[in-house]
Amino acid sequence: MRFDLTDLRVFLHACEGGTMTQAASRSHLTLAAASARIRALEEGTGVLLLRRVARGVAATPAGQALARHARLVFQQLDVLQRDLAQDEGNAPGHVLLLGNSSALARPMAHVIGAPLLLHPDARVTVRESA
């Protein structure tokens, strides 16, 4: 059985938002597209994952199990992404500013100071680029 990550994300949005409209909005899809993705997910698994109720949707027991596993999958993907981004310039919280000599000659403290106050763990590298 294969799972499409977009389908899983739409499914989680439906579970968390409680409506297909929320799932579509949070997934940046039309309502019809979000419904089709969840329908395909149900057909692929062969089980009903969401029960349609008067004011939205509710996960079935199988849907609750899928949601639990899908959350773990996305957590692991986040860890994988962080591990892969550990090389210089790709680490989370690292900003690389490239600019020509004219742009870099102007004081940049006022431009990057406020974001750094909000994110004190962030690292900023400034490099001159032609």
N, CA, C and O atoms as a printed pandas DataFrame, in Angstrom:
     atom_number atom_name residue_name chain_id  residue_number  x_coord  y_coord  z_coord
0              1         N          MET        A               1    0.843   -1.164    0.000
1              2        CA          MET        A               1    0.000    0.000    0.000
2              3         C          MET        A               1    0.896    1.236    0.000
3              4         O          MET        A               1    1.823    1.333    0.804
4              5         N          ARG        A               2    0.622    2.173   -0.895
5              6        CA          ARG        A               2    1.389    3.410   -0.980
6              7         C          ARG        A               2    0.560    4.580   -0.461
7              8         O          ARG        A               2   -0.649    4.661   -0.677
8              9         N          PHE        A               3    1.242    5.469    0.220
9             10        CA          PHE        A               3    0.581    6.660    0.725
10            11         C          PHE        A               3    1.238    7.884    0.112
11            12         O          PHE        A               3    2.463    8.003    0.084
12            13         N          ASP        A               4    0.416    8.778   -0.372
13            14        CA          ASP        A               4    0.875   10.049   -0.909
14            15         C          ASP        A               4    0.931   11.034    0.257
15            16         O          ASP        A               4   -0.037   11.162    1.007
16            17         N          LEU        A               5    2.056   11.729    0.413
17            18        CA          LEU        A               5    2.203   12.651    1.538
18            19         C          LEU        A               5    1.194   13.793    1.501
19            20         O          LEU        A               5    0.730   14.251    2.545
20            21         N          THR        A               6    0.860   14.246    0.312
21            22        CA          THR        A               6   -0.143   15.316    0.206
22            23         C          THR        A               6   -1.498   14.804    0.679
23            24         O          THR        A               6   -2.222   15.511    1.380
24            25         N          ASP        A               7   -1.840   13.576    0.296
25            26        CA          ASP        A               7   -3.107   12.993    0.754
26            27         C          ASP        A               7   -3.127   12.885    2.277
27            28         O          ASP        A               7   -4.129   13.201    2.918
28            29         N          LEU        A               8   -2.015   12.438    2.847
29            30        CA          LEU        A               8   -1.945   12.326    4.308
30            31         C          LEU        A               8   -2.075   13.683    4.978
31            32         O          LEU        A               8   -2.731   13.806    6.012
32            33         N          ARG        A               9   -1.452   14.705    4.394
33            34        CA          ARG        A               9   -1.528   16.049    4.968
34            35         C          ARG        A               9   -2.970   16.573    4.904
35            36         O          ARG        A               9   -3.470   17.142    5.874
36            37         N          VAL        A              10   -3.627   16.379    3.766
37            38        CA          VAL        A              10   -5.028   16.808    3.634
38            39         C          VAL        A              10   -5.884   16.075    4.661
39            40         O          VAL        A              10   -6.743   16.676    5.306
40            41         N          PHE        A              11   -5.648   14.783    4.807
41            42        CA          PHE        A              11   -6.397   13.982    5.773
42            43         C          PHE        A              11   -6.201   14.520    7.194
43            44         O          PHE        A              11   -7.169   14.655    7.943
44            45         N          LEU        A              12   -4.953   14.830    7.569
45            46        CA          LEU        A              12   -4.704   15.387    8.899
46            47         C          LEU        A              12   -5.385   16.735    9.087
47            48         O          LEU        A              12   -5.920   17.025   10.157
48            49         N          HIS        A              13   -5.364   17.556    8.041
49            50        CA          HIS        A              13   -6.050   18.847    8.125
50            51         C          HIS        A              13   -7.549   18.645    8.356
51            52         O          HIS        A              13   -8.172   19.401    9.101
52            53         N          ALA        A              14   -8.119   17.637    7.723
53            54        CA          ALA        A              14   -9.548   17.357    7.925
54            55         C          ALA        A              14   -9.802   16.906    9.354
55            56         O          ALA        A              14  -10.770   17.336    9.981
56            57         N          CYS        A              15   -8.941   16.045    9.867
57            58        CA          CYS        A              15   -9.100   15.569   11.246
58            59         C          CYS        A              15   -8.960   16.715   12.242
59            60         O          CYS        A              15   -9.750   16.833   13.179
60            61         N          GLU        A              16   -7.952   17.554   12.034
61            62        CA          GLU        A              16   -7.684   18.631   12.977
62            63         C          GLU        A              16   -8.686   19.775   12.858
63            64         O          GLU        A              16   -9.071   20.375   13.861
64            65         N          GLY        A              17   -9.106   20.075   11.636
65            66        CA          GLY        A              17  -10.031   21.179   11.424
66            67         C          GLY        A              17  -11.484   20.789   11.604
67            68         O          GLY        A              17  -12.333   21.634   11.889
68            69         N          GLY        A              18  -11.767   19.504   11.438
69            70        CA          GLY        A              18  -13.133   19.016   11.631
70            71         C          GLY        A              18  -14.064   19.226   10.450
71            72         O          GLY        A              18  -15.227   18.829   10.503
72            73         N          THR        A              19  -13.566   19.849    9.380
73            74        CA          THR        A              19  -14.396   20.046    8.192
74            75         C          THR        A              19  -13.541   19.872    6.938
75            76         O          THR        A              19  -12.324   20.053    6.962
76            77         N          MET        A              20  -14.205   19.522    5.860
77            78        CA          MET        A              20  -13.508   19.417    4.586
78            79         C          MET        A              20  -13.104   20.808    4.091
79            80         O          MET        A              20  -12.085   20.962    3.417
80            81         N          THR        A              21  -13.900   21.803    4.427
81            82        CA          THR        A              21  -13.571   23.173    4.046
82            83         C          THR        A              21  -12.253   23.596    4.689
83            84         O          THR        A              21  -11.406   24.204    4.033
84            85         N          GLN        A              22  -12.080   23.275    5.969
85            86        CA          GLN        A              22  -10.818   23.574    6.652
86            87         C          GLN        A              22   -9.662   22.816    6.018
87            88         O          GLN        A              22   -8.584   23.373    5.813
88            89         N          ALA        A              23   -9.889   21.549    5.709
89            90        CA          ALA        A              23   -8.840   20.738    5.082
90            91         C          ALA        A              23   -8.428   21.345    3.747
91            92         O          ALA        A              23   -7.238   21.443    3.448
92            93         N          ALA        A              24   -9.393   21.746    2.956
93            94        CA          ALA        A              24   -9.099   22.340    1.648
94            95         C          ALA        A              24   -8.351   23.655    1.809
95            96         O          ALA        A              24   -7.359   23.896    1.122
96            97         N          SER        A              25   -8.817   24.494    2.703
97            98        CA          SER        A              25   -8.199   25.796    2.910
98            99         C          SER        A              25   -6.760   25.658    3.400
99           100         O          SER        A              25   -5.856   26.294    2.860
100          101         N          ARG        A              26   -6.550   24.841    4.406
101          102        CA          ARG        A              26   -5.205   24.661    4.974
102          103         C          ARG        A              26   -4.261   23.966    4.000
103          104         O          ARG        A              26   -3.043   24.114    4.105
104          105         N          SER        A              27   -4.813   23.211    3.053
105          106        CA          SER        A              27   -3.995   22.499    2.062
106          107         C          SER        A              27   -3.834   23.291    0.778
107          108         O          SER        A              27   -3.126   22.865   -0.134
108          109         N          HIS        A              28   -4.489   24.444    0.702
109          110        CA          HIS        A              28   -4.453   25.282   -0.495
110          111         C          HIS        A              28   -4.997   24.520   -1.707
111          112         O          HIS        A              28   -4.422   24.548   -2.795
112          113         N          LEU        A              29   -6.115   23.844   -1.483
113          114        CA          LEU        A              29   -6.793   23.089   -2.535
114          115         C          LEU        A              29   -8.241   23.539   -2.600
115          116         O          LEU        A              29   -8.761   24.165   -1.676
116          117         N          THR        A              30   -8.881   23.205   -3.714
117          118        CA          THR        A              30  -10.319   23.421   -3.775
118          119         C          THR        A              30  -10.984   22.354   -2.913
119          120         O          THR        A              30  -10.386   21.322   -2.609
120          121         N          LEU        A              31  -12.210   22.614   -2.532
121          122        CA          LEU        A              31  -12.955   21.646   -1.735
122          123         C          LEU        A              31  -13.096   20.324   -2.487
123          124         O          LEU        A              31  -12.964   19.251   -1.898
124          125         N          ALA        A              32  -13.365   20.407   -3.792
125          126        CA          ALA        A              32  -13.506   19.184   -4.599
126          127         C          ALA        A              32  -12.199   18.392   -4.640
127          128         O          ALA        A              32  -12.213   17.165   -4.553
128          129         N          ALA        A              33  -11.073   19.090   -4.772
129          130        CA          ALA        A              33   -9.780   18.402   -4.828
130          131         C          ALA        A              33   -9.446   17.742   -3.491
131          132         O          ALA        A              33   -8.947   16.617   -3.460
132          133         N          ALA        A              34   -9.718   18.434   -2.395
133          134        CA          ALA        A              34   -9.450   17.865   -1.071
134          135         C          ALA        A              34  -10.324   16.633   -0.841
135          136         O          ALA        A              34   -9.849   15.615   -0.338
136          137         N          SER        A              35  -11.595   16.728   -1.208
137          138        CA          SER        A              35  -12.506   15.592   -1.058
138          139         C          SER        A              35  -12.047   14.414   -1.905
139          140         O          SER        A              35  -12.092   13.267   -1.461
140          141         N          ALA        A              36  -11.609   14.698   -3.118
141          142        CA          ALA        A              36  -11.145   13.628   -4.007
142          143         C          ALA        A              36   -9.912   12.945   -3.437
143          144         O          ALA        A              36   -9.780   11.726   -3.538
144          145         N          ARG        A              37   -9.015   13.706   -2.844
145          146        CA          ARG        A              37   -7.806   13.108   -2.264
146          147         C          ARG        A              37   -8.153   12.195   -1.095
147          148         O          ARG        A              37   -7.591   11.108   -0.967
148          149         N          ILE        A              38   -9.062   12.624   -0.256
149          150        CA          ILE        A              38   -9.444   11.786    0.883
150          151         C          ILE        A              38  -10.223   10.565    0.407
151          152         O          ILE        A              38  -10.046    9.469    0.939
152          153         N          ARG        A              39  -11.071   10.743   -0.576
153          154        CA          ARG        A              39  -11.811    9.611   -1.144
154          155         C          ARG        A              39  -10.835    8.581   -1.728
155          156         O          ARG        A              39  -11.017    7.377   -1.545
156          157         N          ALA        A              40   -9.801    9.057   -2.430
157          158        CA          ALA        A              40   -8.799    8.153   -3.000
158          159         C          ALA        A              40   -8.017    7.443   -1.890
159          160         O          ALA        A              40   -7.668    6.270   -2.022
160          161         N          LEU        A              41   -7.751    8.149   -0.816
161          162        CA          LEU        A              41   -7.059    7.555    0.321
162          163         C          LEU        A              41   -7.916    6.444    0.938
163          164         O          LEU        A              41   -7.408    5.381    1.293
164          165         N          GLU        A              42   -9.211    6.705    1.058
165          166        CA          GLU        A              42  -10.124    5.683    1.591
166          167         C          GLU        A              42  -10.218    4.486    0.658
167          168         O          GLU        A              42  -10.240    3.342    1.111
168          169         N          GLU        A              43  -10.273    4.745   -0.633
169          170        CA          GLU        A              43  -10.335    3.643   -1.594
170          171         C          GLU        A              43   -9.044    2.835   -1.575
171          172         O          GLU        A              43   -9.067    1.609   -1.683
172          173         N          GLY        A              44   -7.909    3.534   -1.437
173          174        CA          GLY        A              44   -6.619    2.855   -1.408
174          175         C          GLY        A              44   -6.429    1.995   -0.172
175          176         O          GLY        A              44   -5.809    0.933   -0.243
176          177         N          THR        A              45   -6.951    2.438    0.951
177          178        CA          THR        A              45   -6.832    1.664    2.189
178          179         C          THR        A              45   -7.946    0.645    2.328
179          180         O          THR        A              45   -7.812   -0.338    3.056
180          181         N          GLY        A              46   -9.050    0.883    1.624
181          182        CA          GLY        A              46  -10.176   -0.039    1.700
182          183         C          GLY        A              46  -11.016    0.111    2.950
183          184         O          GLY        A              46  -11.832   -0.759    3.257
184          185         N          VAL        A              47  -10.827    1.211    3.683
185          186        CA          VAL        A              47  -11.608    1.441    4.893
186          187         C          VAL        A              47  -12.118    2.880    4.920
187          188         O          VAL        A              47  -11.528    3.773    4.312
188          189         N          LEU        A              48  -13.197    3.084    5.619
189          190        CA          LEU        A              48  -13.740    4.417    5.814
190          191         C          LEU        A              48  -12.883    5.120    6.870
191          192         O          LEU        A              48  -12.733    4.614    7.982
192          193         N          LEU        A              49  -12.327    6.267    6.534
193          194        CA          LEU        A              49  -11.437    6.986    7.438
194          195         C          LEU        A              49  -12.121    8.164    8.120
195          196         O          LEU        A              49  -11.811    8.500    9.263
196          197         N          LEU        A              50  -13.049    8.782    7.411
197          198        CA          LEU        A              50  -13.783    9.922    7.952
198          199         C          LEU        A              50  -15.273    9.662    7.843
199          200         O          LEU        A              50  -15.774    9.216    6.811
200          201         N          ARG        A              51  -15.962    9.949    8.921
201          202        CA          ARG        A              51  -17.409    9.863    8.924
202          203         C          ARG        A              51  -17.929   11.268    8.686
203          204         O          ARG        A              51  -17.564   12.203    9.398
204          205         N          ARG        A              52  -18.775   11.413    7.691
205          206        CA          ARG        A              52  -19.357   12.721    7.408
206          207         C          ARG        A              52  -20.500   12.949    8.381
207          208         O          ARG        A              52  -21.430   12.147    8.465
208          209         N          VAL        A              53  -20.419   14.050    9.115
209          210        CA          VAL        A              53  -21.460   14.390   10.082
210          211         C          VAL        A              53  -22.083   15.715    9.667
211          212         O          VAL        A              53  -21.621   16.355    8.723
212          213         N          ALA        A              54  -23.120   16.122   10.365
213          214        CA          ALA        A              54  -23.885   17.304    9.977
214          215         C          ALA        A              54  -23.011   18.548    9.831
215          216         O          ALA        A              54  -23.200   19.320    8.891
216          217         N          ARG        A              55  -22.093   18.750   10.711
217          218        CA          ARG        A              55  -21.295   19.975   10.685
218          219         C          ARG        A              55  -19.832   19.730   10.330
219          220         O          ARG        A              55  -18.970   20.529   10.695
220          221         N          GLY        A              56  -19.543   18.655    9.634
221          222        CA          GLY        A              56  -18.159   18.416    9.240
222          223         C          GLY        A              56  -17.828   16.945    9.127
223          224         O          GLY        A              56  -18.616   16.148    8.619
224          225         N          VAL        A              57  -16.643   16.598    9.611
225          226        CA          VAL        A              57  -16.172   15.221    9.542
226          227         C          VAL        A              57  -15.572   14.820   10.886
227          228         O          VAL        A              57  -15.110   15.660   11.660
228          229         N          ALA        A              58  -15.592   13.519   11.139
229          230        CA          ALA        A              58  -14.987   12.958   12.343
230          231         C          ALA        A              58  -14.257   11.687   11.935
231          232         O          ALA        A              58  -14.755   10.912   11.119
232          233         N          ALA        A              59  -13.090   11.479   12.499
233          234        CA          ALA        A              59  -12.304   10.297   12.166
234          235         C          ALA        A              59  -12.948    9.046   12.746
235          236         O          ALA        A              59  -13.399    9.030   13.891
236          237         N          THR        A              60  -12.979    8.014   11.939
237          238        CA          THR        A              60  -13.406    6.697   12.406
238          239         C          THR        A              60  -12.252    6.113   13.223
239          240         O          THR        A              60  -11.173    6.706   13.252
240          241         N          PRO        A              61  -12.443    4.977   13.882
241          242        CA          PRO        A              61  -11.307    4.358   14.579
242          243         C          PRO        A              61  -10.117    4.097   13.636
243          244         O          PRO        A              61   -8.967    4.297   14.026
244          245         N          ALA        A              62  -10.386    3.657   12.416
245          246        CA          ALA        A              62   -9.300    3.466   11.441
246          247         C          ALA        A              62   -8.673    4.812   11.090
247          248         O          ALA        A              62   -7.457    4.905   10.922
248          249         N          GLY        A              63   -9.488    5.848   10.977
249          250        CA          GLY        A              63   -8.980    7.181   10.691
250          251         C          GLY        A              63   -8.123    7.721   11.819
251          252         O          GLY        A              63   -7.118    8.387   11.573
252          253         N          GLN        A              64   -8.512    7.439   13.052
253          254        CA          GLN        A              64   -7.712    7.858   14.197
254          255         C          GLN        A              64   -6.349    7.177   14.181
255          256         O          GLN        A              64   -5.333    7.800   14.489
256          257         N          ALA        A              65   -6.332    5.897   13.821
257          258        CA          ALA        A              65   -5.060    5.167   13.729
258          259         C          ALA        A              65   -4.194    5.762   12.621
259          260         O          ALA        A              65   -2.994    5.966   12.806
260          261         N          LEU        A              66   -4.808    6.039   11.468
261          262        CA          LEU        A              66   -4.045    6.624   10.365
262          263         C          LEU        A              66   -3.513    7.994   10.753
263          264         O          LEU        A              66   -2.369    8.320   10.439
264          265         N          ALA        A              67   -4.317    8.797   11.425
265          266        CA          ALA        A              67   -3.879   10.134   11.838
266          267         C          ALA        A              67   -2.689   10.036   12.793
267          268         O          ALA        A              67   -1.735   10.805   12.678
268          269         N          ARG        A              68   -2.745    9.109   13.717
269          270        CA          ARG        A              68   -1.650    8.924   14.668
270          271         C          ARG        A              68   -0.352    8.571   13.935
271          272         O          ARG        A              68    0.705    9.131   14.225
272          273         N          HIS        A              69   -0.444    7.640   12.986
273          274        CA          HIS        A              69    0.737    7.234   12.224
274          275         C          HIS        A              69    1.208    8.338   11.281
275          276         O          HIS        A              69    2.410    8.529   11.098
276          277         N          ALA        A              70    0.269    9.062   10.687
277          278        CA          ALA        A              70    0.634   10.146    9.769
278          279         C          ALA        A              70    1.394   11.238   10.517
279          280         O          ALA        A              70    2.356   11.796    9.989
280          281         N          ARG        A              71    0.976   11.542   11.728
281          282        CA          ARG        A              71    1.698   12.540   12.524
282          283         C          ARG        A              71    3.128   12.089   12.786
283          284         O          ARG        A              71    4.056   12.896   12.726
284          285         N          LEU        A              72    3.307   10.816   13.073
285          286        CA          LEU        A              72    4.653   10.280   13.284
286          287         C          LEU        A              72    5.494   10.373   12.015
287          288         O          LEU        A              72    6.680   10.699   12.067
288          289         N          VAL        A              73    4.870   10.083   10.877
289          290        CA          VAL        A              73    5.579   10.187    9.588
290          291         C          VAL        A              73    6.059   11.614    9.375
291          292         O          VAL        A              73    7.214   11.828    9.008
292          293         N          PHE        A              74    5.195   12.585    9.597
293          294        CA          PHE        A              74    5.580   13.988    9.382
294          295         C          PHE        A              74    6.612   14.451   10.401
295          296         O          PHE        A              74    7.472   15.270   10.077
296          297         N          GLN        A              75    6.540   13.942   11.628
297          298        CA          GLN        A              75    7.572   14.277   12.609
298          299         C          GLN        A              75    8.922   13.733   12.154
299          300         O          GLN        A              75    9.938   14.421   12.257
300          301         N          GLN        A              76    8.935   12.499   11.651
301          302        CA          GLN        A              76   10.178   11.903   11.169
302          303         C          GLN        A              76   10.708   12.650    9.946
303          304         O          GLN        A              76   11.919   12.822    9.805
304          305         N          LEU        A              77    9.825   13.089    9.075
305          306        CA          LEU        A              77   10.260   13.870    7.918
306          307         C          LEU        A              77   10.888   15.189    8.344
307          308         O          LEU        A              77   11.857   15.636    7.732
308          309         N          ASP        A              78   10.350   15.819    9.386
309          310        CA          ASP        A              78   10.936   17.052    9.908
310          311         C          ASP        A              78   12.340   16.785   10.445
311          312         O          ASP        A              78   13.260   17.567   10.205
312          313         N          VAL        A              79   12.500   15.684   11.169
313          314        CA          VAL        A              79   13.820   15.322   11.699
314          315         C          VAL        A              79   14.788   15.063   10.549
315          316         O          VAL        A              79   15.930   15.521   10.577
316          317         N          LEU        A              80   14.328   14.330    9.542
317          318        CA          LEU        A              80   15.161   14.052    8.373
318          319         C          LEU        A              80   15.596   15.349    7.700
319          320         O          LEU        A              80   16.763   15.510    7.344
320          321         N          GLN        A              81   14.657   16.266    7.527
321          322        CA          GLN        A              81   14.970   17.540    6.879
322          323         C          GLN        A              81   16.011   18.324    7.678
323          324         O          GLN        A              81   16.934   18.897    7.099
324          325         N          ARG        A              82   15.868   18.351    8.989
325          326        CA          ARG        A              82   16.851   19.039    9.830
326          327         C          ARG        A              82   18.218   18.369    9.735
327          328         O          ARG        A              82   19.238   19.052    9.651
328          329         N          ASP        A              83   18.244   17.043    9.747
329          330        CA          ASP        A              83   19.509   16.328    9.651
330          331         C          ASP        A              83   20.204   16.594    8.324
331          332         O          ASP        A              83   21.425   16.739    8.279
332          333         N          LEU        A              84   19.444   16.657    7.260
333          334        CA          LEU        A              84   20.028   16.893    5.947
334          335         C          LEU        A              84   20.489   18.342    5.773
335          336         O          LEU        A              84   21.345   18.631    4.937
336          337         N          ALA        A              85   19.920   19.241    6.560
337          338        CA          ALA        A              85   20.229   20.661    6.412
338          339         C          ALA        A              85   21.357   21.113    7.335
339          340         O          ALA        A              85   21.576   22.315    7.483
340          341         N          GLN        A              86   22.062   20.200    7.947
341          342        CA          GLN        A              86   23.072   20.578    8.919
342          343         C          GLN        A              86   24.307   21.231    8.314
343          344         O          GLN        A              86   25.064   21.879    9.037
344          345         N          ASP        A              87   24.536   21.082    7.015
345          346        CA          ASP        A              87   25.725   21.725    6.455
346          347         C          ASP        A              87   25.563   23.240    6.457
347          348         O          ASP        A              87   24.444   23.751    6.514
348          349         N          GLU        A              88   26.668   23.946    6.396
349          350        CA          GLU        A              88   26.684   25.412    6.479
350          351         C          GLU        A              88   25.698   26.051    5.515
351          352         O          GLU        A              88   25.635   25.695    4.338
352          353         N          GLY        A              89   24.947   26.980    6.021
353          354        CA          GLY        A              89   24.040   27.737    5.178
354          355         C          GLY        A              89   22.662   27.124    5.042
355          356         O          GLY        A              89   21.749   27.783    4.545
356          357         N          ASN        A              90   22.485   25.896    5.463
357          358        CA          ASN        A              90   21.172   25.269    5.340
358          359         C          ASN        A              90   20.580   24.902    6.686
359          360         O          ASN        A              90   19.467   24.380    6.748
360          361         N          ALA        A              91   21.289   25.161    7.744
361          362        CA          ALA        A              91   20.793   24.808    9.067
362          363         C          ALA        A              91   19.586   25.671    9.407
363          364         O          ALA        A              91   19.516   26.833    9.006
364          365         N          PRO        A              92   18.637   25.104   10.144
365          366        CA          PRO        A              92   17.476   25.907   10.541
366          367         C          PRO        A              92   17.916   27.121   11.341
367          368         O          PRO        A              92   18.805   27.021   12.187
368          369         N          GLY        A              93   17.311   28.242   11.084
369          370        CA          GLY        A              93   17.646   29.450   11.800
370          371         C          GLY        A              93   18.880   30.145   11.263
371          372         O          GLY        A              93   19.440   31.019   11.925
372          373         N          HIS        A              94   19.307   29.769   10.079
373          374        CA          HIS        A              94   20.481   30.393    9.475
374          375         C          HIS        A              94   20.048   31.165    8.240
375          376         O          HIS        A              94   19.344   30.638    7.379
376          377         N          VAL        A              95   20.480   32.428    8.163
377          378        CA          VAL        A              95   20.147   33.273    7.021
378          379         C          VAL        A              95   21.444   33.679    6.351
379          380         O          VAL        A              95   22.380   34.132    7.010
380          381         N          LEU        A              96   21.493   33.518    5.051
381          382        CA          LEU        A              96   22.648   33.931    4.271
382          383         C          LEU        A              96   22.233   35.137    3.451
383          384         O          LEU        A              96   21.326   35.052    2.622
384          385         N          LEU        A              97   22.910   36.280    3.687
385          386        CA          LEU        A              97   22.624   37.502    2.940
386          387         C          LEU        A              97   23.726   37.702    1.912
387          388         O          LEU        A              97   24.904   37.776    2.261
388          389         N          LEU        A              98   23.348   37.788    0.668
389          390        CA          LEU        A              98   24.291   38.069   -0.403
390          391         C          LEU        A              98   23.984   39.459   -0.947
391          392         O          LEU        A              98   22.822   39.820   -1.133
392          393         N          GLY        A              99   25.024   40.229   -1.198
393          394        CA          GLY        A              99   24.810   41.555   -1.758
394          395         C          GLY        A              99   26.081   42.062   -2.408
395          396         O          GLY        A              99   27.185   41.607   -2.106
396          397         N          ASN        A             100   25.897   43.022   -3.311
397          398        CA          ASN        A             100   27.091   43.611   -3.920
398          399         C          ASN        A             100   27.715   44.587   -2.923
399          400         O          ASN        A             100   27.126   44.882   -1.883
400          401         N          SER        A             101   28.911   45.086   -3.248
401          402        CA          SER        A             101   29.637   45.929   -2.295
402          403         C          SER        A             101   28.864   47.191   -1.942
403          404         O          SER        A             101   28.940   47.667   -0.809
404          405         N          SER        A             102   28.122   47.738   -2.898
405          406        CA          SER        A             102   27.345   48.945   -2.641
406          407         C          SER        A             102   26.254   48.671   -1.612
407          408         O          SER        A             102   26.055   49.458   -0.687
408          409         N          ALA        A             103   25.558   47.569   -1.774
409          410        CA          ALA        A             103   24.486   47.226   -0.836
410          411         C          ALA        A             103   25.045   46.909    0.545
411          412         O          ALA        A             103   24.445   47.269    1.558
412          413         N          LEU        A             104   26.182   46.241    0.589
413          414        CA          LEU        A             104   26.749   45.851    1.873
414          415         C          LEU        A             104   27.404   47.019    2.589
415          416         O          LEU        A             104   27.596   46.966    3.804
416          417         N          ALA        A             105   27.752   48.077    1.857
417          418        CA          ALA        A             105   28.390   49.240    2.478
418          419         C          ALA        A             105   27.407   50.029    3.332
419          420         O          ALA        A             105   27.814   50.747    4.245
420          421         N          ARG        A             106   26.123   49.901    3.040
421          422        CA          ARG        A             106   25.107   50.614    3.815
422          423         C          ARG        A             106   24.855   49.859    5.115
423          424         O          ARG        A             106   24.920   48.630    5.137
424          425         N          PRO        A             107   24.572   50.572    6.190
425          426        CA          PRO        A             107   24.316   49.890    7.469
426          427         C          PRO        A             107   23.109   48.963    7.352
427          428         O          PRO        A             107   22.037   49.371    6.907
428          429         N          MET        A             108   23.300   47.737    7.750
429          430        CA          MET        A             108   22.216   46.755    7.659
430          431         C          MET        A             108   21.640   46.402    9.019
431          432         O          MET        A             108   20.687   45.628    9.110
432          433         N          ALA        A             109   22.206   46.959   10.065
433          434        CA          ALA        A             109   21.736   46.604   11.401
434          435         C          ALA        A             109   20.244   46.889   11.568
435          436         O          ALA        A             109   19.525   46.111   12.195
436          437         N          HIS        A             110   19.783   48.003   11.005
437          438        CA          HIS        A             110   18.364   48.340   11.155
438          439         C          HIS        A             110   17.475   47.384   10.355
439          440         O          HIS        A             110   16.296   47.224   10.669
440          441         N          VAL        A             111   18.033   46.755    9.329
441          442        CA          VAL        A             111   17.243   45.829    8.507
442          443         C          VAL        A             111   17.146   44.463    9.161
443          444         O          VAL        A             111   16.078   43.851    9.177
444          445         N          ILE        A             112   18.255   43.985    9.700
445          446        CA          ILE        A             112   18.244   42.631   10.257
446          447         C          ILE        A             112   18.155   42.613   11.776
447          448         O          ILE        A             112   17.991   41.547   12.370
448          449         N          GLY        A             113   18.258   43.758   12.405
449          450        CA          GLY        A             113   18.241   43.816   13.862
450          451         C          GLY        A             113   16.944   43.336   14.482
451          452         O          GLY        A             113   16.964   42.520   15.403
452          453         N          ALA        A             114   15.817   43.829   13.993
453          454        CA          ALA        A             114   14.524   43.446   14.575
454          455         C          ALA        A             114   14.258   41.945   14.464
455          456         O          ALA        A             114   13.863   41.324   15.450
456          457         N          PRO        A             115   14.465   41.342   13.281
457          458        CA          PRO        A             115   14.252   39.888   13.218
458          459         C          PRO        A             115   15.183   39.117   14.155
459          460         O          PRO        A             115   14.787   38.094   14.713
460          461         N          LEU        A             116   16.409   39.596   14.331
461          462        CA          LEU        A             116   17.337   38.899   15.230
462          463         C          LEU        A             116   16.908   39.030   16.689
463          464         O          LEU        A             116   17.150   38.125   17.487
464          465         N          LEU        A             117   16.281   40.137   17.039
465          466        CA          LEU        A             117   15.762   40.269   18.400
466          467         C          LEU        A             117   14.640   39.270   18.655
467          468         O          LEU        A             117   14.510   38.737   19.756
468          469         N          LEU        A             118   13.829   39.022   17.627
469          470        CA          LEU        A             118   12.741   38.057   17.754
470          471         C          LEU        A             118   13.242   36.620   17.737
471          472         O          LEU        A             118   12.606   35.728   18.300
472          473         N          HIS        A             119   14.393   36.396   17.087
473          474        CA          HIS        A             119   14.949   35.048   16.942
474          475         C          HIS        A             119   16.422   35.069   17.356
475          476         O          HIS        A             119   17.301   35.020   16.495
476          477         N          PRO        A             120   16.702   35.139   18.655
477          478        CA          PRO        A             120   18.085   35.294   19.108
478          479         C          PRO        A             120   18.997   34.116   18.763
479          480         O          PRO        A             120   20.217   34.276   18.757
480          481         N          ASP        A             121   18.442   32.949   18.479
481          482        CA          ASP        A             121   19.266   31.785   18.136
482          483         C          ASP        A             121   19.630   31.750   16.663
483          484         O          ASP        A             121   20.416   30.902   16.240
484          485         N          ALA        A             122   19.080   32.645   15.887
485          486        CA          ALA        A             122   19.352   32.655   14.442
486          487         C          ALA        A             122   20.783   33.093   14.180
487          488         O          ALA        A             122   21.368   33.867   14.938
488          489         N          ARG        A             123   21.328   32.579   13.092
489          490        CA          ARG        A             123   22.663   32.975   12.660
490          491         C          ARG        A             123   22.531   33.687   11.328
491          492         O          ARG        A             123   21.739   33.290   10.473
492          493         N          VAL        A             124   23.311   34.737   11.159
493          494        CA          VAL        A             124   23.293   35.501    9.904
494          495         C          VAL        A             124   24.716   35.536    9.348
495          496         O          VAL        A             124   25.666   35.881   10.050
496          497         N          THR        A             125   24.837   35.177    8.096
497          498        CA          THR        A             125   26.115   35.265    7.390
498          499         C          THR        A             125   25.922   36.262    6.265
499          500         O          THR        A             125   24.971   36.164    5.491
500          501         N          VAL        A             126   26.841   37.234    6.178
501          502        CA          VAL        A             126   26.780   38.236    5.114
502          503         C          VAL        A             126   27.975   38.006    4.205
503          504         O          VAL        A             126   29.122   37.963    4.650
504          505         N          ARG        A             127   27.679   37.860    2.927
505          506        CA          ARG        A             127   28.747   37.644    1.941
506          507         C          ARG        A             127   28.581   38.577    0.763
507          508         O          ARG        A             127   27.469   38.876    0.328
508          509         N          GLU        A             128   29.706   39.024    0.263
509          510        CA          GLU        A             128   29.676   39.861   -0.927
510          511         C          GLU        A             128   29.570   38.973   -2.153
511          512         O          GLU        A             128   30.255   37.957   -2.271
512          513         N          SER        A             129   28.699   39.378   -3.055
513          514        CA          SER        A             129   28.488   38.640   -4.296
514          515         C          SER        A             129   28.488   39.633   -5.434
515          516         O          SER        A             129   27.948   40.733   -5.311
516          517         N          ALA        A             130   29.084   39.254   -6.525
517          518        CA          ALA        A             130   29.169   40.158   -7.678
518          519         C          ALA        A             130   27.843   40.330   -8.360
519          520         O          ALA        A             130   27.747   41.060   -9.347
